[in-house]
Amino acid sequence: MWKFTSENDYPNIFLHDCYIVKATVEDDDLIIEFDEYGFWINETHKDNNFSKVLRTDKATIRFVDFDIDNIYIFKYFCLFHRFVFTRRIEISFEKFIKNLNSGKWKFEFIDEFYDGNYGALFNGWVYFKHKPYHYDCQIQLRFKKMIYSWNKIYEDRTW
């Protein structure tokens, strides 16, 4: 099905400015699908023959034997155009997936952090079609391994 796969390959593959458009659960695995601009492949990656950081085509990541710790969105409140406070709201995994898969939300990765025990913290934005158009979002999860999959690296999609 996929021409290329890579396992636990950060920082050779990274997700900054990449968008999730769909997420599914198969057995104990979480599979996230990216839009047609996939994710970034570093110039040091064994499958990147172009010697520069480039994007893939549509791609997926499979988090094997995953467990969601938390998903939060952050709402910022202002009064007279001045910041007053932030409210952190926990979102259920089911609601997050439902909003993604229905097209109500789109998630963009901003930062990714990994620990040595196969945990990850992803900071990003969820976008939607009404004001304020996006919220900051944080996803914390654990997994046994990450499997990145894609078919093509585009030479004209440079960093």
PLY file of the C-alpha trace (Angstrom):
ply
format ascii 1.0
element vertex 159
property float x
property float y
property float z
element edge 158
property int vertex1
property int vertex2
end_header
0.00 0.00 0.00
2.69 2.55 0.96
6.00 2.81 -0.90
7.89 4.16 2.12
7.62 3.55 5.85
9.81 4.66 8.70
9.62 3.86 12.40
10.19 6.26 15.35
12.08 8.61 13.03
11.91 12.05 14.65
13.81 14.37 13.90
14.36 12.89 10.41
10.59 13.26 9.93
8.79 16.16 11.57
5.29 17.57 11.67
5.56 21.37 12.00
2.84 23.12 9.89
1.30 19.76 8.91
-2.46 19.14 9.02
-4.45 16.13 10.25
-7.62 15.65 8.24
-8.79 12.29 9.59
-8.12 9.94 12.48
-9.23 6.35 13.00
-8.69 3.64 15.58
-7.90 0.08 14.49
-7.58 -2.39 17.34
-5.20 -0.57 19.72
-3.63 1.67 17.06
-4.37 5.30 16.24
-3.97 6.19 12.56
-3.83 9.85 11.63
-4.09 10.95 8.02
-2.50 14.11 6.68
-3.68 16.32 3.85
-2.06 16.27 0.39
1.04 18.03 1.79
1.90 15.20 4.17
4.79 15.82 6.55
8.43 16.94 6.34
11.33 14.63 5.47
14.71 15.90 6.63
17.64 15.92 4.19
19.38 13.32 6.39
16.59 10.74 5.95
17.67 7.61 4.03
14.75 7.90 1.56
15.32 11.59 0.76
17.63 11.76 -2.26
17.29 15.52 -2.78
19.62 16.82 0.00
17.05 19.31 1.31
14.08 19.28 3.67
10.97 18.42 1.62
7.31 17.50 2.03
5.68 14.23 1.15
2.36 13.60 -0.53
-0.68 12.46 1.48
0.67 10.45 4.40
-0.21 8.69 7.66
1.23 7.98 11.07
0.24 4.86 12.99
0.66 5.06 16.76
0.91 1.41 17.74
-0.76 0.42 21.03
-1.65 4.03 21.86
-3.26 5.61 24.89
-4.47 9.21 25.01
-3.47 10.98 28.21
-5.18 14.34 27.58
-6.47 16.63 24.85
-6.90 20.28 25.78
-8.04 23.36 23.93
-7.23 26.81 25.24
-9.76 29.63 24.99
-8.43 33.16 25.41
-10.75 35.79 26.81
-10.36 39.51 26.19
-12.14 42.59 27.44
-11.90 45.82 25.45
-9.34 44.11 23.15
-7.06 43.32 26.09
-6.22 39.81 27.20
-7.87 38.88 30.52
-7.42 35.13 31.05
-7.07 31.71 29.44
-9.40 28.81 30.05
-8.06 25.27 29.53
-10.81 22.85 28.49
-10.31 19.10 28.34
-11.78 17.53 25.20
-12.63 13.86 25.04
-10.78 11.77 22.48
-14.12 10.78 20.95
-15.18 14.43 20.47
-11.78 15.33 19.00
-11.98 12.46 16.47
-15.62 13.21 15.63
-14.86 16.90 14.95
-11.83 16.00 12.81
-13.55 13.32 10.76
-16.68 15.41 10.17
-14.59 18.29 8.82
-15.72 20.57 11.65
-12.10 20.84 12.87
-8.70 20.63 11.23
-5.59 20.17 13.42
-2.24 21.80 12.59
0.94 20.67 14.35
3.11 23.49 15.70
5.49 21.72 18.13
6.22 18.09 18.89
8.03 16.74 21.94
8.92 13.10 22.65
10.12 11.37 25.81
12.21 8.24 26.11
9.21 6.17 27.23
7.32 6.50 23.93
5.21 9.42 24.95
4.50 12.54 22.93
3.21 16.03 23.50
1.86 17.82 20.43
1.05 21.52 20.50
-0.99 22.91 17.67
-4.14 24.65 16.57
-7.62 23.37 15.81
-9.26 25.40 13.06
-12.98 25.83 12.50
-15.26 28.00 10.37
-16.47 30.65 12.87
-14.82 33.29 15.05
-12.26 33.07 16.59
-11.39 30.54 13.79
-8.88 28.57 15.89
-7.92 27.52 19.41
-4.58 26.42 20.74
-4.65 22.68 21.31
-2.45 20.22 23.19
-2.46 16.43 22.77
-0.62 14.08 25.13
-0.36 10.41 24.24
1.65 7.24 24.78
2.44 4.52 22.26
4.76 1.57 21.60
6.01 2.94 18.27
5.21 5.44 15.52
5.10 4.27 11.91
5.25 7.01 9.28
4.00 6.08 5.78
4.01 7.94 2.45
4.41 7.35 -1.29
6.36 10.30 -2.69
8.66 13.14 -1.69
8.14 16.31 -3.73
11.28 18.18 -4.75
9.33 21.43 -5.26
7.84 21.44 -1.71
10.81 22.89 0.12
11.18 24.08 3.69
0 1
1 2
2 3
3 4
4 5
5 6
6 7
7 8
8 9
9 10
10 11
11 12
12 13
13 14
14 15
15 16
16 17
17 18
18 19
19 20
20 21
21 22
22 23
23 24
24 25
25 26
26 27
27 28
28 29
29 30
30 31
31 32
32 33
33 34
34 35
35 36
36 37
37 38
38 39
39 40
40 41
41 42
42 43
43 44
44 45
45 46
46 47
47 48
48 49
49 50
50 51
51 52
52 53
53 54
54 55
55 56
56 57
57 58
58 59
59 60
60 61
61 62
62 63
63 64
64 65
65 66
66 67
67 68
68 69
69 70
70 71
71 72
72 73
73 74
74 75
75 76
76 77
77 78
78 79
79 80
80 81
81 82
82 83
83 84
84 85
85 86
86 87
87 88
88 89
89 90
90 91
91 92
92 93
93 94
94 95
95 96
96 97
97 98
98 99
99 100
100 101
101 102
102 103
103 104
104 105
105 106
106 107
107 108
108 109
109 110
110 111
111 112
112 113
113 114
114 115
115 116
116 117
117 118
118 119
119 120
120 121
121 122
122 123
123 124
124 125
125 126
126 127
127 128
128 129
129 130
130 131
131 132
132 133
133 134
134 135
135 136
136 137
137 138
138 139
139 140
140 141
141 142
142 143
143 144
144 145
145 146
146 147
147 148
148 149
149 150
150 151
151 152
152 153
153 154
154 155
155 156
156 157
157 158
